[in-house]
Amino acid sequence: MTGPTVPRATEAEPAAGWAPTPALGRAVLLAGLLLVAGVLLGRVDLIVLAAPFALGTAYALRRRPTALPQVWITQGDGGPLVEGGDVAAAVSVGNPDTVDYDLVVMRSRVSPWLRIDRAGFVRDGAVDGGEPSALPATGATAPGNGGRRSAADRPFVTSVPTGAAVDLDLAGKAVRWGRHPIGPAGARVATAGGLLVSRAVITEPVRVRVYPRTEPFEAVEAMPRAAGLVGAHHSRRPGEGGELAGVRVFAPGDRLRRIDWRVSLRARQLHVAATLSDRDAEVVVLLDVLAEAGRSGGVGGAASVLDTTVRATAAIAEHYLHRGDRVSLLEYGPAARRLRPAAGRRQYLTVLEWLLDVRVHASAHEPYDQVFGPQLLSSDALVVVLTPLLDERSAQMLARLARGGRFVVAVDTLPTDLASPKDRGWAEVAYRLWRLDREIMIGQLREHGVPVVRWAGAGSLDQVLRDVARLATAPRVGGR
C-alpha cells in the first residue's frame, strides 16, 4: 500500500467534536435519582446502590479524549489496472489520542463497477473479518455484479488502541473502465466505556483508474496515403525502402549498392533498382459521443455503445502506434476534446488516460465543426469514425468529411442485441420504422463514399481499408 495522506477534515480537533451518549445520560440520571431518593427517604441502601453508578461513570470519564480519529484511503500499488483485473485498497482509521477507542464504526462507499468480494480488518498481518456471506450486507446491487451485493456495502466495527491504526482491506475486481471512486469513507468512535462518541469523520474519495481492455485488432498494411518521412507503409513516392518500383538509369546521387549488374551488362549502361520509400501515416479516431444505447454489463457482459467505442479506440490506437504511425483522438460532441497526434509508447499511455474521461454529452446544439474540421485534419490522414449513427448530425458530419476529400471509415458501434421495446401500442412499429430509417441513412452514406462497417474485433476493417487505399490510388476525375 502507498503511504497515507490524511485530509484536513481528519486532523485533531478540540473536545467539542465529542458528545455524550444516551448511556452517559442514563447513568447520571439513575445515580442522581437514587441519591436524591436516599437522602429524602433516609435510606442508606439507596445511596449504596447509587455508588457503583456514580463511581463507574467518574472512573470512565477520568481521561477524556481530545483528538478526533484520522481516516484515510490508500490504493494498492500493483501497477496499471485493466478491466477484469484485481483491485486492492484499504480504508484506515488512526488513533492520535492518548485514550483507547473502545468502538470504531467504519463505512465506505465503493463504485458499483468495483466488485469488492473480500473485506476485513488487518491486525499485525492477520485478517480480522468475515466473508461477505457470513456477515449481513446492506446497500444497492452493483451493475455487472451478477445480482450479488458488494462486501463493502455494510458497516464494519473494530477497536483501535492509542497511537495505532487499523486497516480495512478491500479486495475484488474492476469490471468496467473509467475513474471509479473508493469513498468517501467515514468513521465514528466511542470511548470512555461508551459514554462519549465522536462526530462522524469523513475523508474524500480516492479515484481508481481502470483502463479499457484492449480487444484484439489487426489491420492490413494498406493505407490511403503515407505522408511521413519514415514508417512501415509503402508509399507511391520513390525513396529508400524495401518495395521494388522498377529499374532505371543510374543518376548522380544513387548508391552503388543499388546497381543492377545484370541489366547494366545487358544494356551496356549502369542501371539501378528503384524502390518506394517507407512512410508513416496519421490515423485520426473520431468518437461520436452524442448518444448512448444499450446497457453495460462490464467486462465479459453486454457492451453499450460507449463500451464498444472506448475499447475499439484503444485497440485501433495500440495497433497503429505499435507500427510506428501517428494517432490522434477527437470527440464529436459539445466538449470537442482533442488529443494531438503523436507516436510511440508514451502516446499509447496518453490515449488510455484520455479515454477514461469519455462521456456521453447529449446536446440539442450542433457541435462546432471548427474544432475538428478540415483545417485540423490532414488531407492524408485516415479518419476512423466510431459512431452508433443514432443522431442525424453524425451522418451529416460523415458526409461533410467525405465531401472535403478526407479518407473516412465509419465503424458502427450500435449493439447487435439491442432489444426492441415490449410496450403495447405502436412502440414496436416505431422501432421497426427507426431501424428502416437507419438502414436508409447507412445506404446514403455509402453512396457518398463513406464505407460503414460493424465493429467485430480483429479484421473488422481489413476489406474497408483495402477499398479506401485502392480509391486513393485511383485517378481523380474532374480535378478532385
N, C-alpha and C positions, 0 to 999 in steps of 0.2 A: 504494500500500500504506500501511496505517496504521503508526504508529511501533511499534517492537518493545518488548515487555515481557519482560525477562529474568527467569526464575523463580529462586528461591533456589538450586535444585539446580545451576544453571549458573554460580554465582559462582566467582571464583578461589579455589582451594584449595592447600594445600601440595603439595610434590612427591611426597607419599605417594600421590597419585592416579595416579602413573605407575609402570609396571612394565617390567622388561627383556623384550625379545622373545627368541625362540629364536635369532635371528640374533646377538644380543649374546653369548649363551652359547656358540654355536659359534665365534665369533671369539676369545673369551677362551680357550676350551679348545684351539683349534688353535694359537694363538700360544704358550700355555703348554707344550703338548706339544713343539712344535718347539724352544723354548728349552731345556727340560729335556734333550731328546734331544741337542741340540747340545753342551750342557755335559758331559753324561755321556760322550758318544762322542768329544768333542773335535773336532767337525766345525763349521767356521765357516760352511759353506754352509747348514746348517740354521738357524743364528742369523740369517743374512742373509735367508733365506726367511721367517722369523717376523717380521722387522722391519716389512714392509708391513702385516701384520695388526694388529700392536700399535700402530703409528703411526696407521693409519687409524681404529682404534677410539678411540684417545685424541683424535684430531682431531675425530671426530664428536661426542664427549661433552664437548668443551671448553665448550659452552654448553648447560646443561641447562634444560629448561622448568620453570617454577614455577607456572603457572596452567593450569587446565583450559579447554577450549573452552566457548563460550557458544552455546546453541541456543535458538531461539525460533520461534514460528509466527505469521504475520500473515495476515489475511484481506483480500481485496480490498474496496475501498470503492465498489463500483459501485451501491450502493443496495439496497433490499429485493430478496431473491432469491425467485423463484417457481418452482414445478415447471417443468422444461424450460428454465430459464434457465441462463446461463453462470456457472460458479463459478470463482473465481481465488483462489489462496492461495500462500504462499511459506514454505518452511522454510529458515531462515537459520542459518549457522554463523559465529561470530565468533572471531577470534584476538586475545585480550587480552595475549598473551605477547610476549616480546622475541625469540623464535625463530620461524622459519617452520614451518608444519605441512606436512610433505612429503606426507602422505597423509591424507585425511579420508574416512571411510566413513559415509554417512548413510542412514537408512531411516526411513520414516514409515508409520504405519497410516492408512488412509483408509476412511471408511464405505463399505460396498458400494453405498449409494444415491447416492454422488457418483462419477459415471463420469469418471475422470481419463483424458483422451485424450493429453495432451501433458505432458511433464515434462522439464526441462533446467535447467542452471545458467546464471545470468546474470552475465556479467563485463563491466563497463563498457558495459552496454546491449546486448551481444551474447550470444546464446544459445549455451551450450556444452553440447550434449547431443544425443541422437538421438531419432528417432521410436520409438514403442513396438515397431514391427515390426522395427526394426533392432537391438534390444537384447534380451537374454534377460530373461524375466519369470517370476517365481515368485509363488505365492500362490493364494488361492481365487478362483473366478469369482464376480463380483458379480451378484446378482439384478437383473434389468432391464438387464443389460449385454450382452444378445444373445450370451452364451456367451464373450465376449472377456475377457481378463484386463486388469486396470487397469494403466496405465502407472506407477502409484506403487507397485506390489507387487514391488519389487526394490530392492536397494541401489544407491546412487549414490556414485561415487568422484570426488574432486577434491583440490585443494591450496589452502591459504589462506596468503597471506603475513602477516607480522606486522602487527598494527594494522589488519587488513582483515576484511571479511566477504563471504561468498558466499551468494547466494540460489538455492534450488532452486524454480523456479516450477512450480506445478501448475495446469493448466487443463483444464476439462471441463464437464460438465453435471450439474445436480441432477435426478435422475429421480424423487424422491418427497419429499413434505412431511415435516417433522419437524425435530428438532435433531440434526444429523449431525456426528460428531466428525472432525476432521482431527488426527491424532496418537493417542497420544503419538509423538513423534519422538525419535530418538536418534542420537548420533554418537560415533565413536571415532577418535582421532587418533594417527598415527605420526610421530615426529620423530627428530632426530639420525641421519639416514640410515637410518631404520627400526629403530634399536636400542632405542628406547623407545616404548611405546604407553600411551595413557591409558585409564582405565576408561571405561565407557560413560556418557555424559551424556545424560539423558532429560528431556524437558520435558513439561509437562502438555498435554493436547489442547485445541484450540480448537473450540468447537461452532458450526457454521454453521446459521443459521435459514433454513429453506426453507418458505415459506408455500404453502398449498394453492392450486392453480389453480382459480379461480372458474369453475364451469360456468355457461353462460348460463341464466338463470332469470327468468321473468316470471310474474306472477300478476294476477288480476283485482282490481279495487278493492274488491270485496265483502269486508267484514269482519263478524264476528258482532256486535260492539259496539265502537263507537269511544268511548272513555271520557275522553280527554284534553280539553284546552281548545282547542288549535289543531292542525290537521293537514290531511291530504289526503283523509280519508274522510268521506262524508256520513253523519251520524248521524240518529237519529229525534227529536232534541231541537231545538226551534226556536232560532234564533240567527242571527248574521251569517255568511252563507255564500253559495254560488253556486247551490244547488239550490232551485228554487221549490217551496214547500209549499202554496201557495194564496193566497187573498185574504181579508183580514179587516178589520173596522172599525178605524179609527185609534184608538190609545190613547196616553195620556201616555208619553213616552219614545221613541216611534217617530221615526225620522229622516224628514225631509221628502223626501229623495230616494227614499224607498220608496213614496211616494204613487202610487197607480194612478189617474191622472186620468180615464181613460175610464170605469172602474167608478164613480168618485166622482161624475162628472157624471150618469151614468145613475141612480144610486141617490140622488142629492142628499145624500150624506153621504161624508165622507172615508173612503177605504179604502186600505190599504197592502198591498204584496206581501210575504207571509211567506215566509221562507227557512229552510232547515235549516242548522244550524251544521256547519262542517268540523272534524272531530276527528281526533286521532291515536289509534293503537291500540297495544296491547302484545302483542308476539309472543314466546312462550316456546318455545325449541327445546330439546327434551329428547333427549339422546343415550344410547341403550342401549349400554353397554359391558360387558355381562355375557358376551358370546360373540363369537368371530370365526370367519369362514368364508371360503373362497376363498384364492387366492394372489395377492399383489400383484405386478404386473408393472411398477410405476412409471408415469410419465406416458406415455400412448399405449399402455399394455399393459392386461392384465386388472386389474380392480379388486376388491379384497377388500371385506368388509363395512365395515371401518374406513375404507378409502379413500372409499367411497361416502358414508359418514356424514360425514366431515370435509369433503369437497368440497361436498356438498349443504348442510351447515350454513353454510359460507362464502357460498354463492350465495344462500341464503334471507336471511341476515343482511344481505348487501350490498343486496339488493332492497328490503327493508323499511326499512333505515336510510337509503337514498337517498330514500325517500318521506317521511322525517321521523318514522317510527314509532320506538317504543322496543323494543329487543330485549334479551332475557336468555337465558343458556345454563345448562343444568343437565345433570349426569351422573347416569344411573341405574346405580349400582354401589356397591361398598363405599366408595369415596373420596367420592362425592357432592359433587364440586366444583360451584361455582356462580359465575356471573358476573352481577352485579347489572344490572337493566335501565337502559338509557340510550340516548341518541340521538346522531346526528351522526357525523362522520368519525372522531373520536377513539374512539368506541365500536367502529367497524368495525376499526380497527387493534388495539384491545384484543381483539376477537373472534379475529382471526387469531393473535395471540400466545397466546391461551388455547387455541386448537385444537392448537397444537404439542405440548402435553403430554397429549393424549388417548391413553389406553392402555386395552387390554382388561384388566379386573380380574375374573377368574373367582373366584367365592366361593360356598360352599355355604350361606351365611347370607343371610337376607332383607335387602335394602337398607333403610335407615331411611327410611320414608316421611315422618317428621317433618322431614327435612332439606329435602325439596322438596314436601311435602304441600300440601293445600288452603290452609293458613294462610299460605303464602308465594306462592301462585298467585292472581293477581287473578281475580275471577269474570268479568271482561270480557275476559280475555286469550285469545288464540288459542294453543293448545298444539299444537305440531307435534312429534310423537314419531318420531324416526328409529330404527327397530328392525328387526333381521332376524327377529324372532319365533322365535328358536331356544330360548328359555327360557320355561317356563310362567309364571314370575314376571313376565315382561314383559307377557304378556296380562292377568294379574291386575291389574297396575298400571294398564293402559289402562282396564280395566273400572271400577276404583275411581275414576279421574278422571272418567269419563263419568257414573257414579252421583252424583258430587259436584257435577254441574251444570257442569262445565268443557267448553269447546268444544275437542274433541280431534280431531286428524287424525293418523292413523298412516301413516308412509311406510315401505314395505317396502324394505329395503336389501340383501336377500339376492341374490347374483349370479344372473342368469338362466342362466348357463352352468355352474352348479355340477355337476361331473361325478359320476356315480354310482360307487360302489366297484366295482372289477373283480375283487375276490377271489372265489374259488369258495365254494360253500356257500350260506348264507342271507343273505349281505351285500346282494345286490341286492333280495331280497324285503323285508328290513328297511328298506332305503332307500325302497322304494315305500310301505310302511306309514307310515314317518315323513312322507313327502310328503302322504299322505292325512290323517294326523292334523293336520298343519299347516294344510291347507285347511279342515278342520273347525274349527280354532281361529280362523281368519280369519272364517269364517262366523258363529261365535258372537259375535265382536267386533262384526260388523256388526249383528247382532241387538240388541246392547247400545247401538247408536247410535254406534259408533266406525267411521268410514269408513277403509278401508285401501286405499292406492293405491301402486303401484310407482313408484319414482323414475325419471324419464326426462328430466330436464333441463327445458328451457323448457316451460311449460304443463302441468307434471305435476300441479299442484294446482288448476287453474282450476275444473273441474267440482265438485271436492270443496268448495272454498271457497264456491262459489255455493250448494251444498246446505246447508252449515253456516250461512251468512248467512240463507238462507231459513228454516231451522229456528229461528234466533234471533228472527226477527220474527214467527213463528207464535204464535198464542195458546196459553198454557200450560194444561194440563189437570191437575186435581187439585191446584192450588196450586203446581205446580212451574214 
